[in-house]
């Protein structure tokens, strides 16, 4: 990869549902600034008319944080949050796309949809992280990340407030590493530093 190429050095994509917010805030607080990395967060949440989640994460992070709007450019060194009631996709290596297609596992945004789109665009430069949640969303997307050469993590079921999502992925044998919340940032840094 050429140094002047605008594509990110790595894409960290994090999916979570019920019980995942505290872990996401912990990651945001602990993650050192990695200027070549793009971080994408998909969390199941209700539609609201304010930016509480964006503000919560921005308050704890060194990164600029933005809830994605359609056609927003993908800029390394930023955290992007999927907006409620839209699937978040990568249109190409340079911008996001929002979609109102059918819900997946009763969810929009769907973790699966974003994980799969990120995997198909950035292949082996992706680290996918699946956190606490009460449904099966995320497992198929994590499998796609693994299939295309990315790295897959799940939160230890014992540490998850609701362990259905992590256990589903573990049962599929698609997980490279099972980590406690306090180990996630170190795993991200190790993955990024290991890329060529």
N, C-alpha and C positions, 0 to 999 in steps of 0.2 A: 504494500500500500504506500503510495506516495505521501510525503509529509504534507503537501499542500492540498490533498484531497479533503473535502469537507465531511466525508462520511465519518461517523463516530468510530473511535477505537474499539469500543465495546458498547453493547446495549444491555442494561440491567432492567429486566421486566419483572415486576412484583405483582402478584395477584392475591387478594384476600377478601374475605367476607366477614361474617359475624366473628368478633373476637380478634380481628387482625389490626385494628387501628393502633393500639398501643405498641405493637411490634413495629409497624410502619413508622411511627413517631420515634421509636428507639433507633431504627436504622437511619432515619433522617438526621437525628442528633449526633450519631457516632460516625457516620460516613465521612472520611476526609474528602476534600475537594479533589476530584479527578477530572481535569479539564477536557479530556478526550472522550469522556463517557456520557452517554445519555441514559437517564433513569426514567422509566415509565411505570406508573402505578395505576392499577385497575382494582378498585374496591367497590363492592356492591353497596349501594346507598340509595336512599330515597331522593326523589327530585326535591330540590329546594331552590330558593331564589337568592342565596347568598354564597359567599366563598369561604365558609367556615373551615372546610377541609384544607383548602389551599393555604389559608392563613395559619392553621395549626402546624402544617408541615413547614411552611416558610419560616415560622418563628423559631423552629428548632434546627434549621439546616443552613449550611454555608452556601447552598445552591440557590439560584433563582428558581422559583416554583410557579408553574402556570397550568391552569386548567385549559385543556386543549380546545381550540376552535378549529373548524374545518379549514383545511389547507395551511395550517400553521407550519412554518418550517421546523425541521428537526435540527436543533443546534446543540452540539456537545457542550457539556458543562451545565446542563439544566435538568430539572425534574419536571416531568409532565404528568398530569393527572387526567384520567379519562373522565369526561363529564357524565353526569347522571343521564340515563335514558338514551344513550348513544353507544353503539359499538365503536371502538377505537381501532383504526387500521393504519398500516403504513402504505401510503399510495405509491411511493417510490422511496429511494434512499434519502430523499430531501424533504418530504412533507407528510403530514398526517392527513387522514380522511375520516370523517364521521359518517356513520351509517345507522339508519333506523330500521334495519331488517328485523325479522322475528327474533324474539328473545330466545336465548340458548340456556337450557336448564332454568327457565323462568327468569333469566337475568339479562339486562341490557344496561350497562356494558357487560359483556361476557368476557371472562378471563380467557377462555378457550380461543375466542375470535382474535383477541389481541396477541396472545402467545403465538398462535399459528401464523398470523401476519408478520410479526416480528421475526419469527424463525425463518420464514420463506424469503424475507428480504436480507437478513444479516447473517444467516446460517451459523457458522461456528464462532461468531463473535458475540453470541447471546448467552447470558446467564439468566435462567428463569427460576423464580423463587415463588413457591406456593405456601401460603400461610393458613391460619385458622379459618374454618368456614363450615357451614352446615349443609352444603349440597355437593354435587359432583362436578361443578364447574372447575376448570383448570387442568384436569388430568389429561384430556386429549391434547390440549395445547402444549402441556409439558412434554408429552410423548413426541410431539412434532419437533420441539426444540431439540430433544435428545436425538431423534432420527436424523436431523440435519446437522449434527455435529456440535450443538451447543452444550452447555453445562446446566444440570438441573439440581436444585436444592428444594427440600421441604422442611418446614418447621417440625421439630419433634412432636409427635402426637401428645406426649405427656405434658408438654408446655403449652399446647394450644387450648384456648378456651373451649373451642368446639373442634374435635379432631377428625371429622368426617372427610374434609378435603385432603389433609395430609395423608390420612390412612388410605384413601382411594388411590392416590398416586403411588404410595409405597407398595400397595398390593399389585399394581401393574408392573412392578420391577423396572421403572423408568427413571429412578432417582439416583443421581450420582452421590449425593451426600444428604444426610439427615442432621439438622443442626438446631441447637437451642437458639433462641432469639439473640442472645448476646454474642453468638459466634458468626452471625450473618455478615456483619460488615467486614470482618477479617476474611471471610470466604470470598466476598466480592473483590476485595483488594488483591487477594491471591490470584483470582481468575484474571483480573485486568493486567496484573504484572506478568502473568504467564503467556499473554498473547504476543505474537511476533510484531 
